[in-house]
Amino acid sequence: MAGTRRRRKVGALGGNGMLIGLGLGALALYLLTKRTGGTSYDTGSYQLPPLTPTNNNTRNTQSSDLINYAIAGGLAIDAIIKLIDRLNSSSDQEVENIYDRVNTTGDFSTYV
């Protein structure tokens, strides 16, 4: 006898069956647990008014940062709209004051 003969099964997955099963299970778990709704700062179908750009880059950056903070902080849409209106009608110094106060206290309530 020259040795045992090895045979392959036609259509067998070999050693990959367990790996494929684990992959499908992980995919199913991910799809079942992922969030389907929006986040707390999702504006949904609301169209926010634009910030009015100025020639002052610092003011533009501070205004954009304030809006991003408000959205990330979960401020209501109407409060964000009021904040945008306030920033658009404020002077450069007023925007800087608002920016400094929000950065130190985290409180938007005075401005919305």
C-alpha positions in Angstrom: 0.0 0.0 0.0 1.4 3.3 -1.0 -0.7 5.4 1.4 -4.2 6.5 2.0 -5.9 8.4 -0.7 -7.5 11.7 0.1 -10.8 12.6 -1.5 -12.5 15.9 -1.8 -16.2 16.3 -1.5 -17.7 18.2 -4.3 -19.4 21.4 -3.1 -18.0 21.3 0.4 -17.0 24.5 2.1 -14.0 23.1 3.7 -12.9 24.9 6.8 -14.6 28.2 5.8 -18.1 27.2 6.9 -17.7 28.4 10.5 -16.1 31.6 9.3 -18.9 32.4 6.9 -21.5 31.6 9.6 -19.8 34.0 12.1 -19.6 36.7 9.4 -23.3 36.4 8.6 -24.1 36.4 12.3 -22.0 39.6 12.9 -23.7 41.3 10.0 -27.1 40.4 11.2 -26.3 41.7 14.7 -25.0 44.9 13.3 -28.1 45.5 11.2 -30.4 44.8 14.1 -28.6 47.1 16.5 -27.7 50.1 14.4 -29.7 53.3 14.9 -32.3 53.9 12.3 -33.4 57.3 13.4 -31.5 60.6 13.3 -29.3 62.0 16.0 -30.5 64.7 18.4 -29.1 67.4 16.3 -30.6 66.2 13.0 -32.4 69.2 11.5 -34.7 66.9 9.5 -36.6 68.7 6.8 -36.0 72.2 8.3 -34.0 74.6 6.3 -31.8 76.7 8.5 -31.3 80.3 7.3 -27.7 81.0 6.2 -25.2 83.0 8.2 -24.4 86.2 6.5 -20.7 86.2 5.5 -18.6 89.3 6.2 -15.1 90.4 5.4 -14.0 89.6 8.9 -12.8 85.9 8.8 -12.6 85.7 12.6 -16.2 86.7 13.0 -17.2 84.2 10.2 -15.4 81.4 12.0 -16.8 82.3 15.4 -20.3 82.4 14.0 -20.0 79.1 12.3 -18.5 77.6 15.5 -21.4 78.9 17.6 -23.9 77.3 15.2 -22.0 74.0 15.2 -21.9 74.1 19.0 -25.7 74.7 19.2 -26.5 71.9 16.8 -24.1 69.5 18.6 -25.6 70.5 21.9 -29.1 69.6 20.8 -30.5 73.1 20.8 -34.0 73.2 19.3 -34.5 74.3 15.7 -36.3 77.5 16.6 -33.5 78.4 19.1 -30.9 77.8 16.4 -32.8 80.0 14.0 -33.0 82.8 16.6 -29.3 82.4 17.2 -28.5 82.7 13.5 -30.7 85.8 13.3 -29.0 87.3 16.3 -25.5 86.6 14.8 -26.5 88.1 11.4 -27.7 91.3 13.0 -24.8 91.7 15.5 -21.6 93.6 15.2 -18.2 92.0 15.1 -17.6 92.8 18.8 -21.0 91.4 19.8 -20.3 88.1 18.0 -16.9 88.0 19.8 -18.6 88.6 23.1 -21.2 85.9 22.5 -18.5 83.5 21.4 -16.4 84.1 24.5 -19.4 83.7 26.8 -20.5 80.5 25.2 -17.0 79.1 25.3 -16.6 79.9 29.0 -20.1 79.0 30.3 -21.6 76.8 27.6 -24.9 78.7 28.0 -26.8 79.9 24.9 -29.9 80.9 26.8 -29.1 84.6 26.8 -28.9 84.7 23.1 -31.9 82.6 21.9 
